[in-house]
Amino acid sequence: MAQAAMTVQDEERYFTLVSGHRIPAVGLGTWRSGSRSDDSVFTAIVEAGYRHIDTAAEYGVHEQVGFGLQAAIKAGIRREDLFITTKLWCSDLSPDRVRIALNNALQELQVDYLDLLLIHWPFHLKEGASRPPKEGEVLELDMEGVWREMEKLVKENLVRDIGISNFTVKKLEKLLRFAQTMPSVCQMEMHPGWRNDKMLEACRKNGIHVTAYSPLGSSEGGRDLIHDEAVQRVAKKLNKTPGQILVRWAIQRGTSAIPKSTHSERIKENIGVFGWDIPNEDFEALCRIPNQKRVLSGEDLFVNKEAGPLRTVADVWDHED
Ligand code: NDP
């Protein structure tokens, strides 16, 4: 999007990345959206005004998302006004797999470039690894080799920005030692039930924008923040919905947020977060919600209690929690 054409209204709707590009403050999540992804993407873009769609190879919805994007473009939305994020799955985290994975993503999404490509989780899994992984299925990650390949994609204009997800401070510091192209974005689980101040601070210090995933507390097996007493109280006071309070809270922290829904009313509701503020005292009350805990610990994906390298959830997060 032309940077010069930014209006006051636009300003609230975007964050500027270290690359100079802009990321929309609210995006649509697509994990577990299944066959409804195409309709959700279309509704979000054309009817609700979303410009950012977050997806991942691992969600198995690239094709449906692609149909939704194409339908939106046919309806008159310009590709250059959209911000499309996808992620490299763990079995593609080797230097020789990065370009293949990118090409698959472009083809499935029916686009010729991505706005943002993330490392989904910083672990290399053997193709077809079980959940939880069997012995030998968590391989050594050549982070530098993978990042070099991602940097090439930026140089070739196949990807506008590259970034990371589910990193720790330790892994971020390692990446920053060799990165020639900075990670523009770090996507992390963040909501009032898991603020993750430590990672937010580390990213801020390095000029890396944070996107809050699972901003509503996620779905199945997640945390029910929609019915949290503090969230409900603030929602009632401000005459907003709990979903809007949670998304607005994320934006006021300086993070973008990518709430997922396949229901058109909720999709529209979740982006109704501009032109008003959560007052300081209420924002602080939301920051004090007790029992801080991750929903997405990575246990089912990476932990094998009998055979390392990741024997506990604490190992996944480098014992930083
Ligand atoms: P969210 O926190 O976005 O919550 C989604 C759940 O909330 C769904 O069950 C949805 O149901 C429901 N919901 C949506 N809007 C409302 C509303 N206004 N009121 C009440 N309930 C509502 O969870 P996700 O875990 O899906 O996270 C969002 C996105 O973040 C993902 O879809 C994905 O794109 C990304 N993500 C990235 C990860 C990573 O590793 N980088 C990990 C996890 C997520 P319904 O659809 O029925 O409306």
Residues whose N, C-alpha, C, O or C-beta is under 5 A from the ligand:
A	BS01	NDP	G29 T30 W31 D54 T55 H120 S165 Q187 Y213 S214 P215 L216 G217 S218 S219 I226 G243 I258 P259 K260 S261 T262 H263 R266 E269
